[in-house]
Amino acid sequence: MFGVSFATTLGTWSVNGELAYRPDRPLFGDTLGKGFLNSSLNNAEEHDTWSASLHGIWLGGALPLGIDSQVILVQFGADYIDGDLSNLAAQNSITKEAGLTPDDLAYGVAAEWTGTWQAVRPGTDLALDVFIQYDIDGNSHFWGNFAEERLLGTVTLTANIGNEWEARAGYTWVDQDNSHYETQDVINLSVNYKF
């Protein structure tokens, strides 16, 4: 793998990005949908791939409702695959379109906001996190990041109690017409102890 990256600041934003080139990267062939099996029987086909990402992070101050601090993260990402893609399997969340071939270019955006109430009681911080991802165009390879027009979202409330305890409640949903996962919303409740 070969890659380049950068990091800088633009006004009040921290900005970074990377570009990675992977020559002869083994990608998952579609055995079930297309009957693909190579001579080595390992169900992989080599392709040159490019991945690019750009991130921005902003740290902010107080907001109404007593929020003491906030963080915003925005991201853009893209995957590119070179060559004949006819034997490859599309992104693994696509379950309603058997035999679908990935696109040579797939890209999407994501944004996350976290607001924190500090010291809601002695030694306890409370954070509200909202994450949204939208895959704009194209389907990645089987293990790739993007499934065209998929919308993902998560809302999480986390309490950090002292240095040892963490309690978290979250809700995650998926809106994706070509997947059986779209009906599998998730509620997550957890308590962690760090030692």
Backbone as CSV, one residue per row, in Angstrom:
resi,resn,N_x,N_y,N_z,CA_x,CA_y,CA_z,C_x,C_y,C_z
1,MET,0.836,-1.165,0.000,0.000,0.000,0.000,0.890,1.240,0.000
2,PHE,0.455,2.262,-0.727,1.133,3.541,-0.770,0.120,4.612,-0.402
3,GLY,0.535,5.583,0.398,-0.417,6.598,0.809,0.236,7.923,1.115
4,VAL,-0.586,8.963,1.055,-0.177,10.293,1.467,-1.283,10.857,2.350
5,SER,-0.882,11.724,3.267,-1.872,12.346,4.139,-1.436,13.768,4.443
6,PHE,-2.382,14.553,4.927,-2.070,15.916,5.335,-2.943,16.284,6.519
7,ALA,-2.517,17.302,7.245,-3.300,17.840,8.356,-2.964,19.317,8.488
8,THR,-3.999,20.129,8.686,-3.791,21.568,8.822,-4.974,22.176,9.566
9,THR,-4.958,23.466,9.726,-6.105,24.167,10.288,-6.580,25.220,9.291
10,LEU,-7.881,25.386,9.209,-8.499,26.420,8.394,-9.451,27.182,9.301
11,GLY,-9.040,28.348,9.727,-9.851,29.102,10.672,-9.977,28.338,11.979
12,THR,-11.203,28.035,12.374,-11.444,27.299,13.630,-11.584,25.795,13.406
13,TRP,-11.330,25.336,12.188,-11.457,23.910,11.856,-10.092,23.245,11.768
14,SER,-10.018,22.020,12.251,-8.877,21.147,12.011,-9.252,20.269,10.819
15,VAL,-8.404,20.256,9.800,-8.725,19.539,8.557,-7.617,18.532,8.275
16,ASN,-8.000,17.316,7.892,-7.013,16.318,7.493,-7.592,15.437,6.405
17,GLY,-6.711,14.778,5.690,-7.153,13.898,4.622,-6.083,12.895,4.284
18,GLU,-6.487,11.888,3.508,-5.525,10.887,3.065,-5.955,10.294,1.738
19,LEU,-4.969,9.815,1.014,-5.179,9.117,-0.248,-4.338,7.852,-0.187
20,ALA,-4.971,6.704,-0.420,-4.261,5.419,-0.332,-4.430,4.648,-1.633
21,TYR,-3.322,4.096,-2.137,-3.319,3.269,-3.349,-2.884,1.867,-2.961
22,ARG,-3.694,0.874,-3.326,-3.381,-0.523,-3.015,-3.303,-1.308,-4.322
23,PRO,-2.093,-1.556,-4.836,-1.977,-2.346,-6.069,-2.266,-3.819,-5.796
24,ASP,-2.929,-4.455,-6.733,-3.218,-5.897,-6.649,-3.892,-6.283,-5.338
25,ARG,-4.834,-5.490,-4.924,-5.568,-5.780,-3.683,-6.562,-6.914,-3.930
26,PRO,-6.537,-7.979,-3.122,-7.512,-9.061,-3.303,-8.903,-8.618,-2.832
27,LEU,-9.875,-8.736,-3.723,-11.259,-8.380,-3.403,-12.142,-9.613,-3.539
28,PHE,-13.222,-9.622,-2.784,-14.124,-10.764,-2.665,-14.915,-10.975,-3.956
29,GLY,-14.786,-12.149,-4.553,-15.576,-12.498,-5.732,-16.956,-12.992,-5.321
30,ASP,-17.905,-12.918,-6.246,-19.296,-13.292,-5.962,-19.546,-14.740,-6.379
31,THR,-19.352,-15.647,-5.448,-19.552,-17.071,-5.721,-21.032,-17.419,-5.794
32,LEU,-21.834,-16.899,-4.866,-23.257,-17.254,-4.819,-24.051,-16.635,-5.957
33,GLY,-23.864,-15.340,-6.206,-24.667,-14.660,-7.222,-24.195,-14.880,-8.643
34,LYS,-22.864,-15.085,-8.835,-22.307,-15.179,-10.184,-21.552,-16.473,-10.441
35,GLY,-21.435,-17.320,-9.434,-20.718,-18.579,-9.599,-19.217,-18.401,-9.762
36,PHE,-18.666,-17.290,-9.287,-17.238,-17.030,-9.458,-16.407,-17.860,-8.494
37,LEU,-15.383,-18.511,-9.024,-14.398,-19.217,-8.216,-13.109,-19.244,-9.015
38,ASN,-12.032,-18.693,-8.464,-10.794,-18.635,-9.233,-10.034,-19.951,-9.146
39,SER,-8.922,-20.037,-9.898,-8.163,-21.291,-9.967,-7.517,-21.659,-8.639
40,SER,-7.295,-20.679,-7.762,-6.710,-20.961,-6.445,-7.768,-21.346,-5.420
41,LEU,-9.031,-21.297,-5.821,-10.173,-21.641,-4.961,-10.247,-20.760,-3.715
42,ASN,-9.746,-19.531,-3.793,-9.811,-18.651,-2.626,-10.839,-17.538,-2.784
43,ASN,-11.586,-17.551,-3.880,-12.695,-16.628,-4.099,-12.262,-15.163,-4.059
44,ALA,-11.048,-14.875,-4.533,-10.561,-13.495,-4.549,-10.052,-13.148,-5.939
45,GLU,-10.145,-11.861,-6.256,-9.640,-11.362,-7.524,-8.872,-10.074,-7.229
46,GLU,-7.709,-9.913,-7.846,-6.860,-8.769,-7.543,-7.209,-7.567,-8.412
47,HIS,-7.307,-6.401,-7.752,-7.589,-5.135,-8.437,-6.782,-4.033,-7.779
48,ASP,-6.412,-3.035,-8.569,-5.821,-1.829,-8.004,-6.955,-0.966,-7.456
49,THR,-6.806,-0.480,-6.226,-7.849,0.347,-5.625,-7.251,1.649,-5.087
50,TRP,-8.111,2.667,-5.064,-7.786,3.965,-4.471,-8.855,4.279,-3.436
51,SER,-8.429,4.812,-2.300,-9.365,5.283,-1.273,-8.945,6.693,-0.875
52,ALA,-9.933,7.576,-0.761,-9.652,8.956,-0.375,-10.617,9.372,0.721
53,SER,-10.135,10.188,1.642,-11.018,10.716,2.675,-10.559,12.113,3.078
54,LEU,-11.541,12.920,3.462,-11.301,14.281,3.914,-12.146,14.502,5.164
55,HIS,-11.535,15.020,6.241,-12.214,15.190,7.526,-12.052,16.615,8.034
56,GLY,-13.079,17.107,8.681,-13.013,18.388,9.353,-13.523,18.248,10.779
57,ILE,-12.819,18.840,11.744,-13.217,18.785,13.152,-13.276,20.213,13.697
58,TRP,-14.386,20.509,14.355,-14.567,21.821,14.960,-14.907,21.644,16.433
59,LEU,-14.204,22.369,17.307,-14.466,22.337,18.742,-15.174,23.631,19.116
60,GLY,-16.340,23.513,19.736,-17.124,24.688,20.067,-17.403,24.801,21.546
61,GLY,-17.989,25.910,21.891,-18.268,26.195,23.289,-19.696,25.889,23.673
62,ALA,-20.196,26.656,24.622,-21.501,26.411,25.234,-22.652,26.641,24.262
63,LEU,-23.744,25.949,24.550,-24.996,26.061,23.801,-26.143,26.209,24.799
64,PRO,-27.330,26.591,24.318,-28.493,26.578,25.214,-28.726,25.188,25.806
65,LEU,-29.601,25.103,26.761,-29.925,23.874,27.485,-28.774,23.403,28.367
66,GLY,-27.830,24.286,28.641,-26.761,23.957,29.573,-25.611,23.155,28.996
67,ILE,-25.581,22.946,27.682,-24.467,22.212,27.072,-23.200,23.053,27.213
68,ASP,-22.140,22.447,27.773,-20.905,23.171,28.055,-19.929,23.197,26.886
69,SER,-19.913,22.139,26.078,-18.978,22.078,24.946,-19.586,21.233,23.835
70,GLN,-19.059,21.402,22.635,-19.549,20.631,21.493,-18.411,20.351,20.521
71,VAL,-18.573,19.282,19.768,-17.616,18.894,18.736,-18.422,18.535,17.487
72,ILE,-17.962,19.020,16.337,-18.569,18.644,15.055,-17.496,17.982,14.213
73,LEU,-17.832,16.842,13.617,-16.950,16.118,12.707,-17.691,15.930,11.395
74,VAL,-17.090,16.326,10.282,-17.659,16.080,8.956,-16.636,15.295,8.142
75,GLN,-17.149,14.397,7.297,-16.265,13.518,6.537,-16.783,13.337,5.117
76,PHE,-15.860,13.224,4.172,-16.177,12.815,2.812,-15.231,11.684,2.472
77,GLY,-15.753,10.627,1.848,-14.906,9.502,1.475,-15.279,8.960,0.116
78,ALA,-14.306,8.334,-0.548,-14.535,7.742,-1.869,-13.665,6.503,-2.029
79,ASP,-14.212,5.509,-2.738,-13.485,4.288,-3.101,-13.484,4.160,-4.616
80,TYR,-12.340,3.793,-5.207,-12.252,3.562,-6.647,-11.608,2.197,-6.879
81,ILE,-12.174,1.412,-7.807,-11.644,0.091,-8.173,-11.341,0.106,-9.662
82,ASP,-10.151,-0.347,-10.043,-9.746,-0.390,-11.440,-10.006,-1.776,-12.029
83,GLY,-10.273,-1.831,-13.324,-10.372,-3.104,-14.026,-11.788,-3.590,-14.234
84,ASP,-11.883,-4.845,-14.701,-13.168,-5.503,-14.957,-13.749,-5.977,-13.627
85,LEU,-14.898,-5.426,-13.258,-15.488,-5.721,-11.954,-16.585,-6.781,-12.011
86,SER,-16.776,-7.417,-13.140,-17.931,-8.297,-13.342,-17.955,-9.511,-12.417
87,ASN,-16.807,-9.943,-11.886,-16.794,-11.098,-10.985,-16.917,-10.732,-9.513
88,LEU,-16.877,-9.440,-9.192,-16.850,-9.013,-7.791,-18.242,-8.920,-7.188
89,ALA,-18.293,-9.049,-5.879,-19.532,-8.883,-5.120,-19.641,-7.441,-4.644
90,ALA,-20.858,-6.908,-4.685,-21.093,-5.541,-4.215,-21.102,-5.507,-2.688
91,GLN,-21.154,-4.310,-2.130,-21.090,-4.063,-0.688,-21.988,-5.023,0.091
92,ASN,-21.502,-5.565,1.203,-22.136,-6.692,1.894,-23.509,-6.399,2.479
93,SER,-23.889,-5.129,2.645,-25.228,-4.849,3.182,-26.316,-4.961,2.114
94,ILE,-25.927,-5.065,0.839,-26.901,-5.170,-0.255,-27.327,-6.626,-0.369
95,THR,-28.532,-6.940,0.116,-28.980,-8.330,0.164,-30.166,-8.618,-0.753
96,LYS,-30.780,-7.592,-1.343,-31.966,-7.810,-2.177,-31.660,-7.836,-3.675
97,GLU,-30.416,-7.620,-4.063,-30.052,-7.604,-5.477,-28.917,-8.589,-5.710
98,ALA,-29.252,-9.863,-5.835,-28.236,-10.897,-6.030,-27.486,-10.652,-7.330
99,GLY,-26.171,-10.847,-7.286,-25.354,-10.711,-8.480,-25.013,-9.288,-8.860
100,LEU,-25.312,-8.318,-8.012,-25.012,-6.925,-8.314,-23.501,-6.705,-8.332
101,THR,-23.018,-6.018,-9.354,-21.602,-5.711,-9.501,-21.299,-4.364,-8.843
102,PRO,-20.170,-4.234,-8.142,-19.834,-2.934,-7.561,-19.523,-1.918,-8.658
103,ASP,-19.641,-0.650,-8.319,-19.287,0.420,-9.252,-17.805,0.742,-9.107
104,ASP,-17.205,1.268,-10.177,-15.786,1.605,-10.069,-15.548,2.766,-9.111
105,LEU,-16.537,3.682,-8.964,-16.407,4.802,-8.040,-17.630,4.855,-7.129
106,ALA,-17.396,4.923,-5.836,-18.472,5.042,-4.845,-18.028,6.071,-3.810
107,TYR,-18.982,6.912,-3.348,-18.600,7.945,-2.391,-19.778,8.346,-1.514
108,GLY,-19.446,8.963,-0.374,-20.479,9.370,0.570,-19.958,10.383,1.573
109,VAL,-20.875,10.850,2.405,-20.550,11.853,3.421,-21.077,11.395,4.772
110,ALA,-20.497,11.949,5.824,-20.969,11.664,7.181,-20.747,12.907,8.031
111,ALA,-21.585,13.049,9.051,-21.442,14.156,9.994,-21.785,13.657,11.388
112,GLU,-21.089,14.190,12.378,-21.335,13.807,13.766,-21.247,15.047,14.642
113,TRP,-22.208,15.185,15.548,-22.206,16.270,16.523,-22.267,15.658,17.909
114,THR,-21.421,16.155,18.811,-21.439,15.721,20.207,-21.525,16.954,21.101
115,GLY,-22.522,16.969,21.944,-22.664,18.024,22.947,-22.482,17.429,24.327
116,THR,-21.716,18.099,25.179,-21.387,17.556,26.502,-21.829,18.501,27.612
117,TRP,-22.535,17.941,28.576,-22.828,18.630,29.834,-21.777,18.161,30.832
118,GLN,-20.946,19.072,31.291,-19.877,18.704,32.217,-20.355,18.867,33.654
119,ALA,-19.978,17.912,34.480,-20.272,17.934,35.921,-21.765,18.125,36.194
120,VAL,-22.600,17.271,35.542,-24.038,17.328,35.833,-24.299,16.951,37.286
121,ARG,-23.413,16.172,37.832,-23.279,15.940,39.264,-21.794,15.710,39.496
122,PRO,-21.283,15.809,40.689,-19.836,15.704,40.889,-19.236,14.448,40.237
123,GLY,-18.241,14.677,39.365,-17.548,13.571,38.716,-18.293,12.925,37.575
124,THR,-19.406,13.507,37.100,-20.207,12.884,36.049,-20.443,13.852,34.897
125,ASP,-20.027,13.444,33.703,-20.305,14.186,32.468,-21.336,13.412,31.659
126,LEU,-22.170,14.132,30.925,-23.207,13.533,30.090,-23.004,14.042,28.669
127,ALA,-22.954,13.137,27.681,-22.719,13.530,26.289,-23.828,12.991,25.397
128,LEU,-24.346,13.850,24.529,-25.327,13.479,23.512,-24.620,13.492,22.174
129,ASP,-24.709,12.377,21.432,-24.018,12.227,20.155,-25.026,11.903,19.065
130,VAL,-24.948,12.620,17.944,-25.806,12.367,16.783,-24.904,12.142,15.582
131,PHE,-25.071,10.990,14.896,-24.256,10.623,13.733,-25.167,10.321,12.552
132,ILE,-24.826,10.870,11.381,-25.573,10.612,10.142,-24.573,10.286,9.040
133,GLN,-24.841,9.240,8.248,-24.016,8.905,7.081,-24.933,8.708,5.893
134,TYR,-24.564,9.309,4.752,-25.328,9.124,3.520,-24.369,8.732,2.409
135,ASP,-24.630,7.586,1.786,-23.815,7.092,0.678,-24.408,7.650,-0.617
136,ILE,-23.766,8.654,-1.176,-24.333,9.454,-2.251,-24.508,8.670,-3.544
137,ASP,-23.430,8.050,-4.019,-23.496,7.404,-5.328,-22.529,6.233,-5.375
138,GLY,-22.943,5.155,-6.027,-22.079,4.005,-6.256,-22.077,3.004,-5.113
139,ASN,-21.840,1.747,-5.481,-21.718,0.655,-4.517,-20.270,0.197,-4.474
140,SER,-19.707,0.116,-3.282,-18.335,-0.348,-3.102,-18.262,-1.867,-3.289
141,HIS,-17.024,-2.385,-3.247,-16.808,-3.827,-3.235,-17.343,-4.397,-1.919
142,PHE,-17.327,-5.722,-1.774,-17.979,-6.413,-0.670,-17.630,-5.839,0.697
143,TRP,-16.341,-5.554,0.951,-15.919,-5.029,2.257,-15.782,-3.515,2.245
144,GLY,-16.269,-2.849,1.205,-16.124,-1.397,1.089,-17.081,-0.624,1.978
145,ASN,-17.042,0.686,1.849,-17.767,1.566,2.759,-19.151,2.005,2.282
146,PHE,-19.447,1.912,0.987,-20.603,2.611,0.451,-21.603,1.689,-0.246
147,ALA,-22.891,1.951,0.010,-24.012,1.280,-0.667,-24.959,2.397,-1.101
148,GLU,-25.077,2.601,-2.392,-25.752,3.776,-2.958,-27.088,4.099,-2.294
149,GLU,-27.229,5.371,-1.902,-28.431,5.951,-1.297,-28.772,5.375,0.081
150,ARG,-27.835,4.708,0.722,-28.056,4.229,2.089,-27.916,5.398,3.062
151,LEU,-28.825,5.464,4.012,-28.778,6.474,5.065,-28.695,5.754,6.408
152,LEU,-27.662,6.070,7.181,-27.468,5.482,8.505,-27.531,6.595,9.544
153,GLY,-28.041,6.277,10.713,-28.064,7.270,11.777,-27.986,6.625,13.139
154,THR,-27.375,7.341,14.072,-27.260,6.882,15.452,-27.417,8.071,16.392
155,VAL,-28.176,7.868,17.454,-28.279,8.848,18.536,-27.880,8.124,19.813
156,THR,-26.912,8.687,20.549,-26.380,8.034,21.746,-26.287,9.036,22.892
157,LEU,-26.668,8.591,24.078,-26.499,9.375,25.304,-25.558,8.588,26.216
158,THR,-24.438,9.218,26.610,-23.416,8.531,27.392,-23.140,9.302,28.681
159,ALA,-23.121,8.585,29.797,-22.752,9.166,31.087,-21.413,8.582,31.516
160,ASN,-20.419,9.443,31.718,-19.131,9.035,32.275,-19.134,9.396,33.750
161,ILE,-19.089,8.355,34.590,-19.237,8.526,36.034,-17.879,8.245,36.673
162,GLY,-17.231,9.327,37.139,-15.881,9.166,37.663,-14.948,8.700,36.567
163,ASN,-13.900,7.998,36.949,-12.951,7.454,35.974,-13.225,6.000,35.632
164,GLU,-14.160,5.365,36.340,-14.344,3.928,36.185,-15.607,3.520,35.420
165,TRP,-16.696,4.244,35.599,-17.985,3.772,35.072,-18.429,4.574,33.853
166,GLU,-19.094,3.861,32.943,-19.716,4.493,31.784,-21.044,3.797,31.526
167,ALA,-22.104,4.579,31.356,-23.420,4.038,31.014,-23.843,4.665,29.693
168,ARG,-24.416,3.847,28.791,-24.731,4.335,27.454,-26.068,3.787,26.981
169,ALA,-26.856,4.659,26.345,-28.103,4.261,25.685,-28.060,4.824,24.277
170,GLY,-28.390,3.984,23.282,-28.315,4.444,21.895,-29.378,3.818,21.019
171,TYR,-29.649,4.492,19.917,-30.598,4.007,18.912,-29.952,4.183,17.542
172,THR,-29.955,3.118,16.732,-29.373,3.138,15.387,-30.413,2.678,14.382
173,TRP,-30.477,3.362,13.240,-31.404,2.965,12.184,-30.686,2.964,10.838
174,VAL,-31.269,2.214,9.900,-30.752,2.140,8.533,-31.924,2.319,7.581
175,ASP,-31.749,3.183,6.595,-32.728,3.342,5.523,-32.027,2.944,4.231
176,GLN,-32.336,1.734,3.743,-31.654,1.194,2.565,-32.616,0.271,1.829
177,ASP,-33.095,0.706,0.675,-34.119,-0.032,-0.063,-33.661,-1.394,-0.562
178,ASN,-32.362,-1.571,-0.856,-31.893,-2.829,-1.433,-31.307,-3.778,-0.387
179,SER,-31.748,-3.637,0.874,-31.195,-4.466,1.941,-32.280,-4.919,2.908
180,HIS,-32.128,-6.130,3.404,-33.023,-6.614,4.453,-32.690,-5.971,5.802
181,TYR,-31.524,-5.316,5.920,-31.119,-4.682,7.169,-31.916,-3.428,7.482
182,GLU,-32.647,-2.884,6.489,-33.361,-1.629,6.721,-34.418,-1.761,7.807
183,THR,-34.864,-2.954,8.077,-35.883,-3.150,9.115,-35.261,-3.531,10.457
184,GLN,-33.960,-3.498,10.546,-33.287,-3.955,11.761,-32.720,-2.787,12.567
185,ASP,-33.607,-1.927,13.044,-33.176,-0.863,13.947,-32.670,-1.493,15.243
186,VAL,-31.755,-0.797,15.905,-31.102,-1.363,17.077,-31.176,-0.373,18.241
187,ILE,-31.547,-0.884,19.399,-31.447,-0.129,20.647,-30.345,-0.766,21.465
188,ASN,-29.420,0.057,21.948,-28.257,-0.453,22.661,-28.230,0.169,24.065
189,LEU,-28.164,-0.667,25.076,-27.992,-0.224,26.457,-26.771,-0.938,27.026
190,SER,-25.842,-0.178,27.600,-24.659,-0.823,28.151,-24.136,-0.070,29.366
191,VAL,-23.471,-0.828,30.249,-22.775,-0.266,31.397,-21.380,-0.883,31.391
192,ASN,-20.366,-0.036,31.486,-18.984,-0.509,31.450,-18.250,-0.064,32.710
193,TYR,-17.376,-0.941,33.166,-16.497,-0.607,34.295,-15.064,-0.725,33.811
194,LYS,-14.287,0.322,33.996,-12.883,0.344,33.571,-11.978,0.161,34.787
195,PHE,-11.037,-0.760,34.683,-10.109,-0.962,35.795,-8.698,-1.121,35.278
